[in-house]
Amino acid sequence: MPLTTGVDTFTGNAGDDVFNAVQNATTGAVLGGLDVLVGGAGNDSLNVSDTQGTAAFTFGGASITGIETVNVTTNGDFTGLNISAMTGWLMAQLCLTPTTTAKSIASS
């Protein structure tokens, strides 16, 4: 399920759902405070590809629940990844480009 720059409300089904958020200098952020992502009964994934450049990556206050795997790839101004507001996740993975330095990953 591809996310948009508008308000997105997606609920997964009984299968393994995949939510994709691609944000770059053209599209800007696609995860915002009005977005709601709810995983279904399967093993669900949220894949974020962030190539905004100098803009810091953020989940933007989106409501994300029941998604077991969160994968974030970024080359932006990465200052930390806070997933403490997300519920139901089991694994978070972060991939940084060589020019980006991770500061922190917070889960609680």
KOLBA-84367 format. One line per field, with one value per atom (N, C-alpha, C): residue number from 1; residue in one letter; x, y, z; atom name. Coordinates in nm, 3 decimals, always signed. Last residue first. Layout:
KOLBA-84367
num <- NUM;... $
residu <- A;... $
px <- X;... $
py <- Y;... $
pz <- Z;... $
atome <- CA;... $
This chain:
KOLBA-84367
num <- 108;108;108;107;107;107;106;106;106;105;105;105;104;104;104;103;103;103;102;102;102;101;101;101;100;100;100;99;99;99;98;98;98;97;97;97;96;96;96;95;95;95;94;94;94;93;93;93;92;92;92;91;91;91;90;90;90;89;89;89;88;88;88;87;87;87;86;86;86;85;85;85;84;84;84;83;83;83;82;82;82;81;81;81;80;80;80;79;79;79;78;78;78;77;77;77;76;76;76;75;75;75;74;74;74;73;73;73;72;72;72;71;71;71;70;70;70;69;69;69;68;68;68;67;67;67;66;66;66;65;65;65;64;64;64;63;63;63;62;62;62;61;61;61;60;60;60;59;59;59;58;58;58;57;57;57;56;56;56;55;55;55;54;54;54;53;53;53;52;52;52;51;51;51;50;50;50;49;49;49;48;48;48;47;47;47;46;46;46;45;45;45;44;44;44;43;43;43;42;42;42;41;41;41;40;40;40;39;39;39;38;38;38;37;37;37;36;36;36;35;35;35;34;34;34;33;33;33;32;32;32;31;31;31;30;30;30;29;29;29;28;28;28;27;27;27;26;26;26;25;25;25;24;24;24;23;23;23;22;22;22;21;21;21;20;20;20;19;19;19;18;18;18;17;17;17;16;16;16;15;15;15;14;14;14;13;13;13;12;12;12;11;11;11;10;10;10;9;9;9;8;8;8;7;7;7;6;6;6;5;5;5;4;4;4;3;3;3;2;2;2;1;1;1 $
residu <- S;S;S;S;S;S;A;A;A;I;I;I;S;S;S;K;K;K;A;A;A;T;T;T;T;T;T;T;T;T;P;P;P;T;T;T;L;L;L;C;C;C;L;L;L;Q;Q;Q;A;A;A;M;M;M;L;L;L;W;W;W;G;G;G;T;T;T;M;M;M;A;A;A;S;S;S;I;I;I;N;N;N;L;L;L;G;G;G;T;T;T;F;F;F;D;D;D;G;G;G;N;N;N;T;T;T;T;T;T;V;V;V;N;N;N;V;V;V;T;T;T;E;E;E;I;I;I;G;G;G;T;T;T;I;I;I;S;S;S;A;A;A;G;G;G;G;G;G;F;F;F;T;T;T;F;F;F;A;A;A;A;A;A;T;T;T;G;G;G;Q;Q;Q;T;T;T;D;D;D;S;S;S;V;V;V;N;N;N;L;L;L;S;S;S;D;D;D;N;N;N;G;G;G;A;A;A;G;G;G;G;G;G;V;V;V;L;L;L;V;V;V;D;D;D;L;L;L;G;G;G;G;G;G;L;L;L;V;V;V;A;A;A;G;G;G;T;T;T;T;T;T;A;A;A;N;N;N;Q;Q;Q;V;V;V;A;A;A;N;N;N;F;F;F;V;V;V;D;D;D;D;D;D;G;G;G;A;A;A;N;N;N;G;G;G;T;T;T;F;F;F;T;T;T;D;D;D;V;V;V;G;G;G;T;T;T;T;T;T;L;L;L;P;P;P;M;M;M $
px <- +1.162;+1.075;+1.116;+1.327;+1.209;+1.120;+1.540;+1.467;+1.343;+1.851;+1.726;+1.655;+2.074;+2.007;+1.886;+2.243;+2.259;+2.195;+2.417;+2.307;+2.340;+2.516;+2.558;+2.440;+2.562;+2.470;+2.519;+2.711;+2.725;+2.640;+2.639;+2.769;+2.786;+2.294;+2.396;+2.528;+2.149;+2.195;+2.294;+1.878;+1.988;+2.024;+1.732;+1.767;+1.887;+1.457;+1.585;+1.608;+1.283;+1.306;+1.446;+1.040;+1.174;+1.179;+0.782;+0.875;+1.019;+0.507;+0.622;+0.713;+0.294;+0.280;+0.400;+0.301;+0.269;+0.259;+0.494;+0.439;+0.413;+0.627;+0.482;+0.415;+0.897;+0.830;+0.679;+1.070;+0.956;+0.876;+1.275;+1.195;+1.073;+1.589;+1.466;+1.391;+1.799;+1.749;+1.617;+1.892;+1.929;+1.878;+1.988;+1.935;+1.984;+1.918;+1.988;+1.936;+1.896;+1.867;+1.950;+1.896;+2.021;+2.003;+1.752;+1.755;+1.894;+1.521;+1.643;+1.644;+1.365;+1.387;+1.521;+1.119;+1.246;+1.258;+0.956;+0.973;+1.112;+0.725;+0.860;+0.861;+0.455;+0.561;+0.702;+0.205;+0.297;+0.425;+0.032;+0.018;+0.103;+0.017;-0.005;-0.011;+0.074;+0.118;+0.106;-0.004;-0.049;-0.019;+0.251;+0.155;+0.120;+0.439;+0.325;+0.219;+0.652;+0.552;+0.430;+0.872;+0.746;+0.629;+1.143;+1.055;+0.932;+1.465;+1.357;+1.275;+1.554;+1.561;+1.441;+1.677;+1.564;+1.572;+1.877;+1.912;+1.798;+1.740;+1.865;+1.891;+1.525;+1.499;+1.627;+1.482;+1.596;+1.577;+1.367;+1.375;+1.501;+1.148;+1.265;+1.268;+1.015;+1.030;+1.159;+0.786;+0.912;+0.915;+0.638;+0.638;+0.778;+0.471;+0.593;+0.563;+0.322;+0.315;+0.444;+0.215;+0.339;+0.355;-0.148;-0.022;+0.099;-0.371;-0.334;-0.200;-0.272;-0.373;-0.317;-0.182;-0.150;-0.262;-0.269;-0.301;-0.272;-0.200;-0.164;-0.187;-0.298;-0.327;-0.295;-0.209;-0.201;-0.224;-0.191;-0.326;-0.328;+0.081;+0.003;-0.137;+0.245;+0.203;+0.113;+0.459;+0.406;+0.373;+0.572;+0.445;+0.385;+0.756;+0.719;+0.584;+0.830;+0.830;+0.789;+0.848;+0.722;+0.716;+1.110;+0.994;+0.864;+1.288;+1.281;+1.159;+1.091;+1.211;+1.193;+0.962;+0.964;+1.098;+0.755;+0.870;+0.863;+0.635;+0.641;+0.769;+0.428;+0.547;+0.535;+0.334;+0.305;+0.433;+0.219;+0.337;+0.290;+0.087;+0.070;+0.200;+0.012;+0.130;+0.125;-0.346;-0.218;-0.103;-0.577;-0.523;-0.387;-0.502;-0.596;-0.530;-0.461;-0.421;-0.527;-0.576;-0.587;-0.555;-0.494;-0.485;-0.496;-0.531;-0.581;-0.586;-0.364;-0.379;-0.432;-0.374;-0.409;-0.435;-0.105;-0.232;-0.253;+0.115;+0.137;+0.009;+0.071;+0.071;+0.103;+0.190;+0.141;+0.154;+0.089;+0.175;+0.111;+0.085;+0.000;+0.090 $
py <- +0.332;+0.352;+0.477;+0.330;+0.245;+0.257;+0.520;+0.512;+0.427;+0.549;+0.480;+0.459;+0.814;+0.729;+0.661;+0.892;+0.951;+0.861;+0.787;+0.763;+0.826;+0.982;+0.920;+0.906;+0.965;+0.989;+0.914;+0.887;+1.026;+1.060;+0.622;+0.650;+0.792;+0.590;+0.602;+0.639;+0.347;+0.483;+0.483;+0.168;+0.165;+0.309;-0.002;+0.129;+0.115;-0.185;-0.184;-0.046;-0.336;-0.211;-0.217;-0.571;-0.547;-0.414;-0.562;-0.661;-0.631;-0.349;-0.381;-0.482;-0.264;-0.389;-0.427;+0.092;-0.027;-0.149;+0.389;+0.281;+0.160;+0.565;+0.584;+0.474;+0.498;+0.468;+0.484;+0.540;+0.452;+0.420;+0.771;+0.745;+0.665;+0.814;+0.747;+0.710;+1.094;+0.991;+0.936;+1.253;+1.289;+1.189;+1.276;+1.184;+1.222;+1.425;+1.475;+1.396;+1.143;+1.276;+1.313;+0.901;+0.974;+1.118;+0.594;+0.740;+0.791;+0.346;+0.377;+0.528;+0.143;+0.282;+0.292;-0.084;-0.069;+0.075;-0.260;-0.124;-0.115;-0.514;-0.480;-0.340;-0.522;-0.592;-0.550;-0.315;-0.342;-0.397;-0.227;-0.361;-0.394;+0.121;+0.013;-0.121;+0.454;+0.328;+0.219;+0.771;+0.664;+0.531;+1.019;+0.923;+0.817;+1.206;+1.189;+1.094;+1.195;+1.301;+1.286;+1.042;+0.973;+1.071;+1.200;+1.189;+1.107;+1.311;+1.214;+1.214;+1.641;+1.534;+1.441;+1.733;+1.735;+1.617;+1.702;+1.764;+1.768;+1.439;+1.515;+1.571;+1.274;+1.418;+1.501;+1.002;+1.062;+1.213;+0.732;+0.877;+0.929;+0.483;+0.523;+0.675;+0.251;+0.394;+0.417;+0.002;+0.034;+0.183;-0.195;-0.056;-0.029;-0.509;-0.431;-0.288;-0.784;-0.664;-0.584;-1.088;-1.019;-0.900;-1.070;-1.129;-1.059;-0.923;-1.042;-1.102;-0.585;-0.688;-0.805;-0.256;-0.386;-0.485;+0.062;-0.047;-0.178;+0.396;+0.267;+0.160;+0.714;+0.601;+0.473;+1.059;+0.926;+0.818;+1.301;+1.252;+1.113;+1.361;+1.342;+1.291;+1.181;+1.298;+1.263;+1.080;+1.039;+1.163;+1.202;+1.134;+1.080;+1.496;+1.394;+1.332;+1.535;+1.579;+1.465;+1.488;+1.457;+1.519;+1.593;+1.628;+1.606;+1.486;+1.632;+1.677;+1.212;+1.270;+1.421;+0.910;+1.056;+1.105;+0.647;+0.699;+0.850;+0.393;+0.539;+0.584;+0.116;+0.180;+0.331;-0.171;-0.029;+0.038;-0.489;-0.405;-0.262;-0.774;-0.646;-0.568;-1.090;-1.011;-0.883;-1.124;-1.161;-1.075;-1.013;-1.132;-1.175;-0.664;-0.775;-0.894;-0.320;-0.443;-0.550;-0.004;-0.116;-0.243;+0.334;+0.199;+0.097;+0.649;+0.559;+0.421;+0.952;+0.810;+0.735;+1.267;+1.189;+1.045;+1.315;+1.348;+1.266;+1.203;+1.325;+1.373;+0.844;+0.966;+1.086;+0.504;+0.623;+0.743;+0.200;+0.319;+0.438;-0.117;+0.000;+0.124 $
pz <- +2.362;+2.478;+2.553;+2.149;+2.142;+2.264;+1.949;+2.075;+2.058;+1.832;+1.799;+1.932;+1.735;+1.833;+1.772;+1.524;+1.657;+1.762;+1.239;+1.332;+1.465;+0.972;+1.097;+1.189;+0.623;+0.734;+0.858;+0.413;+0.456;+0.576;+0.349;+0.412;+0.465;+0.456;+0.352;+0.420;+0.677;+0.651;+0.537;+0.779;+0.684;+0.651;+1.042;+0.990;+0.899;+1.163;+1.096;+1.036;+1.424;+1.351;+1.292;+1.519;+1.470;+1.396;+1.624;+1.676;+1.637;+1.716;+1.632;+1.703;+1.873;+1.800;+1.715;+1.831;+1.909;+1.818;+1.847;+1.766;+1.853;+2.003;+1.993;+1.912;+1.973;+2.101;+2.095;+1.774;+1.743;+1.868;+1.653;+1.773;+1.732;+1.550;+1.509;+1.635;+1.470;+1.561;+1.511;+1.272;+1.409;+1.511;+0.944;+1.044;+1.183;+0.689;+0.806;+0.927;+0.460;+0.508;+0.629;+0.361;+0.338;+0.384;+0.482;+0.470;+0.434;+0.536;+0.462;+0.442;+0.767;+0.727;+0.657;+0.845;+0.775;+0.728;+1.087;+1.036;+0.975;+1.147;+1.100;+1.041;+1.239;+1.312;+1.272;+1.315;+1.205;+1.268;+1.513;+1.462;+1.341;+1.421;+1.517;+1.445;+1.403;+1.342;+1.447;+1.324;+1.413;+1.345;+1.277;+1.222;+1.327;+1.347;+1.436;+1.384;+1.166;+1.154;+1.242;+1.158;+1.133;+1.132;+0.984;+1.099;+1.060;+0.879;+0.870;+1.000;+0.785;+0.884;+0.871;+0.470;+0.563;+0.658;+0.284;+0.411;+0.511;+0.126;+0.131;+0.268;+0.102;+0.099;+0.102;+0.079;+0.008;-0.003;+0.241;+0.257;+0.188;+0.251;+0.174;+0.174;+0.466;+0.442;+0.366;+0.508;+0.443;+0.413;+0.737;+0.691;+0.637;+0.734;+0.724;+0.681;+0.919;+0.835;+0.841;+0.927;+0.963;+0.869;+0.977;+0.929;+0.987;+1.057;+1.134;+1.093;+0.985;+1.004;+1.083;+1.099;+1.041;+1.068;+1.023;+1.115;+1.044;+1.012;+0.954;+1.058;+0.943;+1.033;+0.958;+0.936;+0.876;+0.981;+1.056;+1.030;+0.966;+1.077;+1.198;+1.177;+0.805;+0.880;+0.996;+0.560;+0.690;+0.771;+0.347;+0.323;+0.452;+0.269;+0.367;+0.332;-0.084;+0.056;+0.146;-0.356;-0.288;-0.148;-0.412;-0.493;-0.417;-0.228;-0.241;-0.321;-0.093;-0.150;-0.165;+0.033;+0.039;-0.010;+0.038;-0.036;-0.031;+0.216;+0.222;+0.154;+0.206;+0.151;+0.156;+0.374;+0.361;+0.315;+0.329;+0.315;+0.289;+0.508;+0.438;+0.436;+0.493;+0.527;+0.444;+0.563;+0.504;+0.556;+0.664;+0.732;+0.678;+0.613;+0.619;+0.689;+0.732;+0.667;+0.680;+0.662;+0.755;+0.679;+0.626;+0.571;+0.684;+0.541;+0.644;+0.582;+0.474;+0.442;+0.564;+0.337;+0.456;+0.412;+0.097;+0.161;+0.287;-0.009;+0.068;+0.134;+0.045;-0.036;+0.052;+0.043;+0.112;+0.020;-0.107;-0.112;-0.040;+0.000;+0.000;+0.000 $
atome <- N;CA;C;N;CA;C;N;CA;C;N;CA;C;N;CA;C;N;CA;C;N;CA;C;N;CA;C;N;CA;C;N;CA;C;N;CA;C;N;CA;C;N;CA;C;N;CA;C;N;CA;C;N;CA;C;N;CA;C;N;CA;C;N;CA;C;N;CA;C;N;CA;C;N;CA;C;N;CA;C;N;CA;C;N;CA;C;N;CA;C;N;CA;C;N;CA;C;N;CA;C;N;CA;C;N;CA;C;N;CA;C;N;CA;C;N;CA;C;N;CA;C;N;CA;C;N;CA;C;N;CA;C;N;CA;C;N;CA;C;N;CA;C;N;CA;C;N;CA;C;N;CA;C;N;CA;C;N;CA;C;N;CA;C;N;CA;C;N;CA;C;N;CA;C;N;CA;C;N;CA;C;N;CA;C;N;CA;C;N;CA;C;N;CA;C;N;CA;C;N;CA;C;N;CA;C;N;CA;C;N;CA;C;N;CA;C;N;CA;C;N;CA;C;N;CA;C;N;CA;C;N;CA;C;N;CA;C;N;CA;C;N;CA;C;N;CA;C;N;CA;C;N;CA;C;N;CA;C;N;CA;C;N;CA;C;N;CA;C;N;CA;C;N;CA;C;N;CA;C;N;CA;C;N;CA;C;N;CA;C;N;CA;C;N;CA;C;N;CA;C;N;CA;C;N;CA;C;N;CA;C;N;CA;C;N;CA;C;N;CA;C;N;CA;C;N;CA;C;N;CA;C;N;CA;C;N;CA;C;N;CA;C;N;CA;C;N;CA;C;N;CA;C;N;CA;C;N;CA;C;N;CA;C;N;CA;C;N;CA;C;N;CA;C;N;CA;C $
